[in-house]
Amino acid sequence: MKNMNQLMKQAKKLQEDMARAQEELGTMIVKGTAGGGAVEIEMNGHRKVQQIKIKPDVVDPEDVEMLEDLMLTALRDAEGKAEELAESHMGKYTKGLNMPGLF
């Protein structure tokens, strides 16, 4: 029974640590860029877009498709970086565990 109590304490601490790490992810920011910085998208560790910056010289009413492509590229870049951030930040708690959808 003593081992079970110890195991329960460890599980509770792990759960608290993971919750704290998840909360920290919400304050961490990554930046995705495209077009040499013409478009920048900032995203937090929860993959929520926080800010979009577009340099005025890429706004061409005659070529909206280029701006759309730059936006998509910057968004994908930010998403990839946010995913890497989440994996590295949460990895110390989930290493070896297969927990899809955790973050």
Secondary structure, 3 states (H helix, E strand, C coil): CHHHHHHHHHHHHHHHHHHHHHHHHCCCEEEEEECCCCEEEEEECCCCEEEEEECHHHCCCCCHHHHHHHHHHHHHHHHHHHHHHHHHHHHHHHCCCCCCCCC
